[in-house]
Amino acid sequence: LEILAATVTGNFEIAIPASPPNAPYEPQPIRSAVMGVAGGLVLGVAYALLREKFDTRLRSYREVADLMGLAVVGRIPIIPAQSLQRGPLVVVTEAEGRAAEALRALRGNIEFVSLGAEHRILMMVSAQKGEGKSLVMANLATTLALSGKKVVLVDADLRRPKVHTLFNVRNAKGVSSVVAGITRLEDSLQSVTPLTPTRVRTGGDGNRPGATDTNYGPESRLWLLTSGPIPPNPGEMVASRPFEELVSTLAGMSFDYVLIDSPAFMSVGDATALARYVDGILVLVNMEKARRPLLEEARDFLDLLPAQRLGVITVADRGAGHEHYHYYTARE
């Protein structure tokens, strides 16, 4: 009863009388804003660092140059599909386009870095297949020929040859048949003579040039040595002594440049064998397909090759060709 009585009447005393605050305890906008800004900065920086770490795409040609430790000697923009439908040789079919201008700039840079006879035999390589190396090589050979140089383009990719399809010539005879001793080099060379900026005459069916064939002779500046039939042992064939003699024979002829198209070096080891025969190597990098870890691995691989690395060519470069193209069109 005493406990019940104490509960009813209340056995407490007022120590400090309560008074209402002048401002509400919650919410506090200033404090919340400061904490939100600080938290947002921390999360934003963390997201940027994580994206930088896991996003391995290439952002600019300068990044490619830094990763490879080489100068960029050419920047080829994206070639639209409708342009390729007119023909793969864009330096002829679209002589005033952005890609053609970029390829002519590449030609000038290669002539600059290739001063002297020691850089007459050039090979173009790429880390992975499908980067557009053969297409660039065919256009480079064509634009060199259009400038007055005498060029021979050798398709040393005996696994997935492309040169004969790009120039629309036969591939019954070529590197494999010459190295195997089936045909002679003189009988396997084919000529392609650019006549005007909008028309190309192709010739040569694997037969030896005739004296009356106007597509051959001193005026013929672009010659092709296609791959020939695909052999069962392409790696051993390009590393053989007859292939070395083939390159030496071409170098001893009256060509200003001997251009060699090779397979992707990260897939097969053919490029290692081919590097022994050339004076300089051009490295092609597709900005849309290549990634930073791949280029770092490619750089370490190229450091082991005996030939000199002349520079990097970027393709599918979205920033390439704008200045040249706007200047060219402004003159019209």
SEMAR-430489 format. One record per residue (C-alpha): residue in one letter; x, y, z. Coordinates in pm, whole numbers, padded with zeros to 5 digits. Last residue first. Layout:
<pts>
type_x_y_z
A_X_Y_Z $
...
</pts>
This chain:
<pts>
type_x_y_z
E_03791_02500_-10229 $
R_04069_02607_-09994 $
A_03851_02565_-09686 $
T_03812_02195_-09767 $
Y_04181_02130_-09717 $
Y_04209_02330_-09396 $
H_03905_02155_-09250 $
Y_04049_01814_-09343 $
H_04394_01878_-09202 $
E_04258_02004_-08871 $
H_04008_01723_-08830 $
G_04240_01440_-08937 $
A_04276_01252_-08614 $
G_04074_01307_-08296 $
R_03862_00995_-08335 $
D_04166_00772_-08389 $
A_04034_00452_-08545 $
V_04399_00388_-08629 $
T_04711_00490_-08440 $
I_05049_00442_-08609 $
V_05344_00406_-08373 $
G_05711_00471_-08441 $
L_06038_00365_-08602 $
R_06112_00054_-08396 $
Q_06459_-00065_-08493 $
A_06498_-00434_-08571 $
P_06638_-00690_-08324 $
L_06311_-00765_-08144 $
L_06327_-00800_-07765 $
D_06189_-00453_-07688 $
L_05891_-00540_-07907 $
F_05772_-00800_-07655 $
D_05794_-00564_-07357 $
R_05602_-00301_-07550 $
A_05337_-00556_-07650 $
E_05279_-00650_-07285 $
E_05230_-00285_-07195 $
L_05010_-00242_-07501 $
L_04789_-00533_-07397 $
P_04756_-00398_-07042 $
R_04647_-00058_-07186 $
R_04376_-00184_-07417 $
A_04357_-00220_-07795 $
K_04027_-00246_-07982 $
E_03900_00111_-08020 $
M_04235_00290_-08047 $
N_04371_00037_-08296 $
V_04749_00034_-08258 $
L_04992_-00019_-08548 $
V_05364_-00058_-08476 $
L_05604_00032_-08758 $
I_05926_-00172_-08762 $
G_06256_-00084_-08926 $
D_06542_-00237_-09122 $
V_06387_-00575_-09188 $
Y_06513_-00934_-09216 $
R_06556_-01030_-08850 $
A_06214_-00887_-08764 $
L_06050_-01156_-08978 $
A_06141_-01431_-08732 $
T_05995_-01247_-08435 $
A_05693_-01143_-08641 $
D_05610_-01509_-08709 $
G_05567_-01590_-08339 $
V_05191_-01623_-08335 $
S_04903_-01456_-08150 $
M_05075_-01160_-07983 $
F_05267_-01084_-08303 $
A_04967_-01025_-08528 $
P_05067_-01151_-08872 $
S_05305_-00960_-09101 $
D_05277_-00716_-09394 $
I_05619_-00640_-09538 $
L_05698_-00319_-09726 $
V_06009_-00308_-09948 $
Y_06072_00056_-10033 $
D_06269_00237_-10302 $
F_06261_-00070_-10523 $
S_06532_-00123_-10784 $
M_06620_-00476_-10681 $
G_06870_-00572_-10411 $
A_06614_-00543_-10134 $
L_06387_-00781_-10323 $
T_06669_-01036_-10345 $
S_06748_-00997_-09976 $
V_06383_-01054_-09887 $
L_06374_-01373_-10093 $
E_06707_-01490_-09950 $
E_06563_-01457_-09600 $
F_06261_-01658_-09714 $
P_06490_-01927_-09856 $
R_06676_-01943_-09519 $
S_06364_-02035_-09328 $
A_06191_-01839_-09052 $
V_05900_-01736_-09275 $
M_05851_-02101_-09378 $
E_05877_-02249_-09030 $
G_05592_-02032_-08903 $
P_05378_-02093_-09212 $
N_05390_-02474_-09182 $
P_05089_-02619_-09369 $
P_05127_-02362_-09647 $
I_04857_-02111_-09754 $
P_04875_-02076_-10131 $
G_05048_-01755_-10239 $
S_05112_-01476_-09992 $
T_05101_-01196_-10245 $
L_05409_-01031_-10386 $
L_05276_-00700_-10507 $
W_05433_-00424_-10712 $
L_05364_-00051_-10713 $
R_05569_00180_-10935 $
S_05506_00055_-11286 $
E_05634_00322_-11525 $
P_05963_00141_-11587 $
G_05794_-00178_-11706 $
Y_05462_-00341_-11647 $
N_05106_-00225_-11707 $
T_05189_-00163_-12071 $
D_05216_-00537_-12136 $
T_05406_-00566_-12462 $
A_05723_-00711_-12313 $
G_05529_-00962_-12106 $
P_05529_-00975_-11731 $
R_05569_-01328_-11587 $
N_05239_-01479_-11487 $
G_05089_-01448_-11141 $
D_04782_-01276_-11274 $
G_04931_-00934_-11315 $
G_04739_-00614_-11348 $
T_04547_-00355_-11157 $
R_04462_-00016_-11299 $
V_04350_00238_-11045 $
R_04114_00528_-11097 $
T_04017_00832_-10894 $
P_04351_00993_-10811 $
T_04477_00897_-11157 $
L_04678_00609_-11301 $
P_04773_00400_-10999 $
T_04968_00104_-11140 $
V_04939_-00229_-10963 $
S_05204_-00481_-11057 $
Q_05230_-00851_-10984 $
L_05542_-01040_-10880 $
S_05520_-01421_-10901 $
D_05710_-01489_-11225 $
E_06007_-01277_-11126 $
L_06024_-01453_-10788 $
R_06044_-01793_-10948 $
T_05790_-02065_-10887 $
I_05782_-02399_-10703 $
G_06095_-02338_-10496 $
A_05913_-02361_-10163 $
V_06007_-02001_-10085 $
V_05866_-01886_-10420 $
S_05544_-02087_-10381 $
S_05487_-01959_-10028 $
V_05560_-01598_-10112 $
G_05335_-01576_-10415 $
K_05157_-01767_-10684 $
A_04789_-01854_-10722 $
N_04689_-01542_-10532 $
R_04503_-01351_-10801 $
V_04443_-00979_-10776 $
N_04165_-00771_-10619 $
F_04396_-00519_-10453 $
L_04247_-00562_-10106 $
T_04178_-00931_-10168 $
H_04538_-01001_-10272 $
V_04673_-00819_-09966 $
K_04461_-01005_-09709 $
P_04649_-01318_-09607 $
R_04527_-01502_-09292 $
R_04794_-01764_-09211 $
L_05079_-01685_-09451 $
D_05094_-01325_-09335 $
A_05412_-01234_-09523 $
D_05222_-01033_-09784 $
V_05501_-00842_-09955 $
L_05434_-00492_-10090 $
V_05688_-00370_-10345 $
V_05737_00003_-10388 $
K_05882_00236_-10648 $
K_05837_00589_-10520 $
G_05673_00858_-10733 $
S_05432_01010_-10483 $
L_05152_00787_-10612 $
A_05368_00484_-10530 $
L_05405_00598_-10170 $
T_05029_00657_-10158 $
T_04965_00302_-10279 $
A_05207_00139_-10035 $
L_05050_00332_-09748 $
N_04700_00235_-09863 $
A_04791_-00133_-09869 $
M_04964_-00112_-09530 $
V_04668_00066_-09372 $
L_04430_-00205_-09492 $
S_04669_-00482_-09386 $
K_04700_-00337_-09036 $
G_04330_-00287_-08970 $
E_04315_-00401_-08605 $
G_04162_-00741_-08685 $
K_04442_-00950_-08541 $
Q_04621_-00857_-08223 $
A_04947_-00687_-08130 $
S_05004_-00515_-08461 $
V_05301_-00516_-08696 $
M_05418_-00320_-09000 $
M_05749_-00414_-09157 $
L_05989_-00183_-09339 $
I_06279_-00264_-09571 $
R_06428_00063_-09703 $
H_06540_00195_-09367 $
E_06917_00149_-09399 $
A_06913_00310_-09743 $
G_06894_00659_-09600 $
L_06612_00866_-09456 $
S_06342_00640_-09313 $
V_06225_00873_-09033 $
F_06143_01148_-09284 $
E_05998_00923_-09553 $
I_05785_00764_-09283 $
N_05661_01105_-09170 $
G_05569_01205_-09525 $
R_05381_00882_-09586 $
L_05194_00920_-09257 $
A_05084_01268_-09365 $
R_04961_01115_-09690 $
L_04771_00857_-09488 $
A_04609_01130_-09277 $
E_04499_01319_-09590 $
A_04355_01000_-09737 $
A_04164_00930_-09416 $
R_04020_01281_-09406 $
G_03891_01266_-09761 $
E_04026_01440_-10070 $
A_04165_01128_-10242 $
E_03848_00932_-10180 $
T_03879_00639_-10424 $
V_04257_00668_-10456 $
V_04384_00725_-10102 $
V_04079_00524_-09993 $
L_04222_00203_-10134 $
P_03962_-00029_-09977 $
G_03704_00044_-10245 $
R_03375_00225_-10283 $
Q_03232_00008_-10006 $
L_03519_00120_-09785 $
S_03387_00476_-09798 $
Q_03037_00362_-09707 $
A_03180_00180_-09404 $
P_03329_00501_-09269 $
I_03707_00514_-09215 $
I_03782_00604_-08852 $
P_04076_00840_-08840 $
I_04439_00746_-08912 $
R_04703_00906_-08690 $
G_05060_00859_-08809 $
V_05417_00889_-08681 $
V_05335_00862_-08311 $
A_05664_00864_-08122 $
L_05760_00559_-07920 $
G_05774_00462_-07552 $
M_05484_00225_-07604 $
L_05280_00340_-07304 $
D_05372_00706_-07343 $
A_05299_00709_-07718 $
V_04966_00534_-07664 $
E_04871_00788_-07398 $
R_04961_01068_-07638 $
Y_04735_00910_-07902 $
S_04442_00969_-07672 $
R_04187_00790_-07453 $
L_04288_00425_-07465 $
R_04052_00193_-07280 $
T_04169_00020_-06962 $
D_03873_00112_-06740 $
F_03937_-00091_-06422 $
K_04188_00135_-06248 $
E_04061_00465_-06379 $
R_03707_00365_-06289 $
L_03816_00272_-05938 $
L_04002_00599_-05896 $
A_03710_00803_-06029 $
Y_03465_00621_-05802 $
A_03685_00681_-05496 $
V_03720_01048_-05584 $
G_03345_01082_-05624 $
L_03269_00895_-05301 $
V_03506_01114_-05101 $
L_03378_01433_-05265 $
G_03015_01331_-05207 $
G_03081_01252_-04840 $
A_03239_01593_-04786 $
V_02958_01772_-04967 $
G_02692_01577_-04777 $
M_02858_01638_-04439 $
V_02876_02010_-04507 $
A_02513_02017_-04626 $
S_02390_01818_-04324 $
R_02568_02053_-04086 $
I_02424_02358_-04257 $
P_02072_02212_-04279 $
Q_02036_02112_-03911 $
P_01710_01910_-03880 $
E_01678_01844_-03591 $
Y_01762_02013_-03264 $
P_01516_02293_-03332 $
A_01624_02646_-03238 $
N_01550_02858_-02923 $
P_01520_02547_-02710 $
P_01206_02493_-02482 $
S_01277_02518_-02104 $
A_01290_02237_-01851 $
P_01311_02319_-01478 $
I_01622_02188_-01315 $
A_01603_01946_-01014 $
I_01226_01896_-00993 $
E_01164_01634_-00716 $
F_01023_01283_-00737 $
N_00808_01048_-00522 $
G_00485_01074_-00719 $
T_00142_01081_-00547 $
V_00019_00766_-00717 $
T_00345_00582_-00710 $
A_00413_00663_-00347 $
A_00066_00542_-00250 $
L_00114_00217_-00438 $
I_00448_00158_-00267 $
E_00290_00233_00077 $
L_00000_00000_00000 $
</pts>
